[in-house]
Amino acid sequence: MRPSMSVSQNGDRSEVLLEIQEYFGCGTIRPDRSDKTVKWEVRSLPLLIQQVIPHFQRYPLRSGKRHDFELFSSVCEAMARGRHLEPEGIAEIVRWAGDMNPSGKRRYAPEQILGSLLR
């Protein structure tokens, strides 16, 4: 289990991703072949907790992504406490993740993941 936060742009607007990377002082920029965009992404739990999450707590999003961010922040905080190492914590995190970005693509539904954990 690894958290990931990303921002995508079309290739012709990727300079903003460089500015985001410079501002936060972390993350990688890579092409996303699935939708032909360029993506800035942070996958390090310590960097997310120390550098990215505090920014969005100080300057909250003003769109539907605000709820997703609040869930994401809860996931990261739970993982920092080691909850992802406990069955109940994993189930809680899977449910939160399932509630994030409802229009996004998923390989597995939360019910599938939880079902496989109970076997």
C-alpha positions in Angstrom: 0.0 0.0 0.0 1.5 3.3 -1.1 -0.3 6.7 -1.3 0.1 8.8 -4.4 -0.9 12.4 -5.2 -0.7 13.7 -8.7 -1.5 16.6 -11.0 -1.9 16.1 -14.7 -1.6 18.5 -17.6 -1.5 18.2 -21.4 2.0 18.1 -22.7 1.8 21.6 -24.1 1.1 23.0 -20.6 3.7 20.9 -18.6 5.7 23.9 -17.5 3.2 24.4 -14.7 4.2 20.9 -13.4 7.8 22.1 -13.2 6.6 25.0 -11.1 4.6 22.8 -8.8 7.6 20.4 -8.4 9.8 23.4 -7.6 7.3 24.9 -5.1 6.9 21.6 -3.1 10.5 20.6 -3.5 9.6 17.0 -4.3 7.9 14.7 -6.7 8.6 13.4 -10.2 7.3 14.4 -13.6 6.6 11.6 -16.0 4.4 11.0 -19.1 1.1 9.2 -18.4 0.6 6.9 -21.4 -3.0 6.0 -20.3 -4.3 9.5 -21.2 -1.4 11.1 -23.1 -0.8 13.7 -20.4 2.2 14.6 -18.2 2.0 14.0 -14.5 3.7 15.4 -11.4 3.4 12.8 -8.7 4.5 12.3 -5.1 4.5 8.8 -3.7 6.6 9.2 -0.6 4.5 9.1 2.6 6.9 11.3 4.6 7.1 13.9 1.8 3.3 13.9 1.5 2.9 14.4 5.2 5.6 17.0 5.6 5.4 19.0 2.5 2.2 18.5 0.4 -0.6 17.9 2.9 0.2 21.0 5.1 -0.1 23.2 2.0 -3.6 22.1 1.2 -4.6 22.3 4.9 -3.4 25.9 4.9 -4.9 26.7 1.5 -8.0 24.3 1.1 -9.1 23.4 -2.4 -12.4 25.0 -3.4 -13.7 22.3 -5.7 -15.1 18.8 -5.4 -11.5 17.7 -4.9 -11.5 19.1 -1.4 -13.4 16.0 -0.1 -11.0 13.7 -1.9 -8.1 15.6 -0.3 -9.6 15.2 3.1 -10.0 11.5 2.6 -6.4 11.3 1.2 -5.1 13.2 4.2 -6.8 10.7 6.5 -5.3 7.8 4.6 -1.8 9.2 4.9 -2.2 10.0 8.6 -3.5 6.5 9.3 -0.6 5.0 7.4 1.8 7.2 9.4 0.3 5.6 12.6 0.8 2.1 11.1 -2.9 1.4 10.6 -2.1 -0.1 7.1 -0.4 -2.9 9.0 -3.6 -4.0 10.8 -6.6 -5.7 9.1 -9.1 -3.2 10.5 -6.9 -0.3 9.3 -6.5 -1.7 5.8 -10.3 -2.1 5.6 -10.8 1.5 6.7 -8.2 2.8 4.2 -9.7 0.8 1.3 -13.1 2.3 2.1 -11.7 5.8 2.1 -9.8 5.2 -1.1 -13.0 3.8 -2.7 -14.8 7.1 -1.8 -12.1 9.2 -3.5 -12.3 10.3 -7.1 -15.6 8.6 -8.0 -15.2 9.3 -11.7 -11.7 7.8 -11.9 -10.8 4.4 -13.2 -10.2 1.5 -10.8 -8.6 -1.8 -11.4 -10.5 -3.3 -8.4 -13.6 -2.2 -6.6 -13.2 -1.7 -2.9 -15.6 -4.6 -2.3 -13.3 -6.9 -4.3 -10.3 -5.8 -2.3 -12.1 -6.2 1.0 -13.4 -9.6 -0.1 -9.9 -10.9 -0.9 -8.7 -9.7 2.5 -11.4 -11.8 4.3 -10.4 -15.1 2.7 
